[in-house]
């Protein structure tokens, strides 16, 4: 039931905002609450407004363009950073060598997320989505020998 899932997300957000810690500022708590709210509502909204017949590559492409625009706006608004400094040393070869594999993995991840949004309820999706954090920590430990704090 979508109402139950939305209420769960709101309750989680309210609980997160009531946390009191000397290391977290009120601003951090507000942003943490907003992130929890977005995290809980996003699968519900995506499932409701994304038809199973939609062209999935168009959705993924649009998401990536929006991310690029947000990053470009952030860089532009940062007065201490200049585009010339950021792009110095860039070439097609360096991009292919450094970014092609991660970009391909993110493309596959976004496609899988879209399929999951359309076929799973919000709580199931969010629980399964969190397994990537656990698996990354496990891989860091097993492959690199680094313990997590």
N, C-alpha and C positions, 0 to 999 in steps of 0.2 A: 504494500500500500504506500503510495507516494506521500500521503499526508504524514504517515508514521515516520518515514525516512526524513522528511523535512523537519519534523518536530525533533527527531534525534539529532540532526545537524545543529539546530538552534540550541537545544539543551547542551550539546557539547561545546558550542561557542560560548554560551553563558558560563559554563563551568570553567572554561579556559580563561575567560576574562576575570573571574573571581580569584584566580591564582595570585598569591602574594609571595614575592621573592625579592630579596634585596638586590639580586643581580639583574632583574628585569624591570625596565622602566614602564610607566603607564602606556607610553607610545608602543613599546614592544608588545605589551599585553593586548592592546587594541588591534595591532596588525596580526598577532597570532590568532585572535578571535575571528577577524575577517578572513584569514586564510582557512581556518577550520570551517567557517560558514561556506566559503567558496568550494572547498573540497567536498563538503557534504551535498551541496546543491548541484554542482556541475554535472554529475552523471544523470540526475533527474531531468535537468533542462536539456541536455544533449539528447537524451533518449526521446523526450517529448517533441523536440523541434527538428530532429534529424531523421528523415524517412529512410527506411531500409533500401529504397530504390535510388537513393542519392548517389551521385558520382563521387566515390570516396576519394579519388585522387584530387578532385576540386576542393574538397573540404580540407585535406591535408595541406595542399598548396596554399590555400587561403590562411590557414593557421600559421604556416611558416612565414608568409609575407607579413602578417600582423606582428609576429615576433621580431622580424627584421626591422620593421618600422619603429617598434617600441625601442629596440636597441639603438637604432640610429638617432632617435629623438633624445635618448638618454646621453649618448655620446656628444651630441650637438649642444645640449643644455649644460654639460660639464665644461665650465670655462677653463679648467686647468689642462684639458686634453684637446689636442688639435688633430684633425683628420690626417694631416700629412705625417704626423708622428705615428699614428696607428697603422697606416697603410704602407709605411716605408718597408721595403724588403718583400712585399707581397708579389707573388707571381702565380700563374696557373699551375706550374709544377709544384711549388711549395704548397699551394692549396690542395692539390690532388694528393700529395704525399702525407699531409697532416690532417686534412679535414674530410676526405672522402669516406673513410671507414666509419668515423663517428656519425657523419651526416646520413649515411646509409642505415646505420643502426637506429638512429632517431626516426628516420622515415618508416622503418618497419615497426618500431614501437608505436608511433602515432597511428598507423594503420590498424595495428592490433587493439589499441585503446578505443578507436572508433568502433570497431567490430564488437568489442566488449561492452561499450556504452549501449549499443543497440540491442544486445542480446542478454544482458544481465541486469538484475536489479541493482540499485545504487550501493547498498551496503555490501553485497557480494563483490561488486567491482572494487570498491575502496579497500576491502580486506585483501583481495587478491593483488591489488596494485601495490600494497605495502610490502608484499613479498620481495619486490625488487630491492628494497632497502636492506632487508635481511640477507638476501642472496649476495648483494654487493659486499656487505660486512663479512660474510662467510668466505667469499672469494679473496678479500683482502687478507684475511687471516690465513687461509690455506695456501694461497699462492705467494703472498708477500711476507707472511709471518708477522703481520702487524695486528696487535690487539686493539680492540675498540674501547673507548672510554665510556 
